[in-house]
């Protein structure tokens, strides 16, 4: 579904990603773990070109997203993204947040988008929050609304950039629950997270990233119970499971 | 000084002989026309310039536009408004072989001048909006322009409304120089009343009061607008 070939990314002289080649297949639930500064978020953000790769290619639906001539906006409509800081539009109500893109990009009429939005909001338990502004929501509610906003575009793949890192501990569960549901429905997902429990339970493939490379990958069982890489062993010994 | 006599003269000319009608229907109307339309032009043009200024610059077109805008802002902030009025009316229009009446000239020059200031205000306002808002819009597949227009600029405008109010107040007061190109504004109509008996004491005092009331009304209006725009912060 997404083929990443020789992906490199540098910020000035600082090389953050070195020569990553990976294929993400339909239905995969890829969970990216690793120490801070290892390039996890940059890797995720390169997939939909929120960061332009320095070199290499991202093949999605037969086109190379890293190519500046490709209409990136069209492809991003099929790649949902959820941010650490939620990034709900502050000047729009929750429902307007959800309907804005599908209606503006002519994927749906306003009525269809509203119906779809309400249906999705009901699924994450936020139907009573449709007409309020994001500033009145709790962190967990904001993140659930942000997930709904991405889902309203009917994306083929969802990217999650540390979706629970900015949340109070007691709100982490509600967001992970929504993501689990999504995984169960067969959504292709790439998740950068520090929630090892979630990685173990939901992930179909785990990438361990360190120093700009994916130094180990495998099933949750392989990575968590039989790690080979020294740095991974050290990392796992330090995180609370 | 005989205040009573000065007041009597003013009363006679301003009230009894109906001088107030011209002050309101011509002077005040023109002053407001120049300031309001000028500000509107300034906001539209200034927003465009502000948006160009914050555009990512790795393509050629934004770089060229940016240079043009820098020169534009440099000229309009670097010369006095009166000079710009004179240049437009006595140099530019004749050079272009067109004739634009004083009032329209004033509106155009005030608009162009205001755009330079508004662009800097707007640039600051856009930069004050969390970059995550732009990212979220782009991640959904919206273009840079659409996200700017629908998400970032509305939030920027809310942040800069008090400053924009200041700009409007400054414009209102600056209109008092348009008589340099023979436009008739509040200043001009009050001066005309003074000219009748060469008695300017009361007319100019009344004029000062009128400008002040105007500015106070506008400040109040801005406060009301601000409050209604803040409704998305808490409700």
Interface residues (C-beta under 8 A of the other chain):
Chain A: X48 X50 X73 X74 X75 X76 X77 X78 X79 X80 X81 X83 X85 X86 X87 X88 X89 X90 X91 X92 X100 X101 X104 X105 X132 X133 X135 X136 X146 X149 X150 X153
Chain B: X130 X132 X133 X135 X136 X137 X138 X139 X140 X141 X142 X143 X146 X150 X151 X154 X155 X158 X231 X232 X233 X234 X235
